């Protein structure tokens, strides 16, 4: 075991170093590209066209820091579960839980709680740095440490309770159907994610923030007008009190069926002008009309059939090879949990470029809809610039980091698209005419 174990560690670390080197080189190439090509200060050369200017030194530094901590997290996502397996910690937790609880379900839940606490403690220093200290260092947060810690603890409790309550279900399926569990778990994940998406906006989100209809009555009326230009009907538009935590801006769409809603951070309403807020809202309407939430759930569920099948095959292979030396011989043994997590994290690493590309294509379509509905290229472009500059986002990152982490197109490409997409100016048909009433 120790020999095999050493070999696995050496191969893994070598591959990781190669990947980190590729990330670093592509970041340096990008850094130089930006220094060479971006203008120092914004001049509007053509009316109605917005230019993306040289990022500030703080944005360059923030990018370096983000890439570094992302690589550390990526490394830990493999190293932490591996540590649970090879240190036999997983076996000890399972034995401890089995000595304390009678029922099979209770053992699984107890194991999961202990695992989550240890894992959270391992990540805590990094979480404090990225979630609190770095945010203050770059002036992006106005939370006190106590507020931050309270949110973090709340988050931990909500996640552990929600996951702990259902974690035994996949293990029961694995136990009952050792050869087909990968299919059944993937299939039940679809209705499960629908339920979570349905209750999240009304049950979970209010634990953290206060949601209310858009306060500014003038703005609310204009949003209402915009909604009436689409077949959306009964969609709620909310504002959420994010200004108590951050000065960054954001908006998103969440919920399914009748909990579907568009949420604007109050910072977005405070820092953007009316046309820009309308643009951001139109983008979210695009997500709504194109059914991006439910499509992601269905495609995600179908994609997970393949991923879980690969995990099923790999688990079988590893357990056969290990011949009991890992301390667990079955996938349904809760002690195998870290191995499942390790394999899931590996699969997520390999599939991230695909899922991100899918997400980026949905974002481009929402941008396209925003432009077709508002026909306000200028406000779309200026809102994009403000949203990203405020959060110190680079106009474009290195290509490897982009492929692995960008679920939105780069800020530069979104501004270029906003400047240039004007099919209505030369009589070309609109892609989303079917979603726009009265042709405008
Ligand atoms: Zn979007």
Boltz pocket constraint, residues with backbone or C-beta under 6 A from the ligand:
constraints:
  - pocket:
      binder: B
      contacts: [[A, 251], [A, 283], [A, 284], [A, 287], [A, 363], [A, 366]]
      max_distance: 6.0
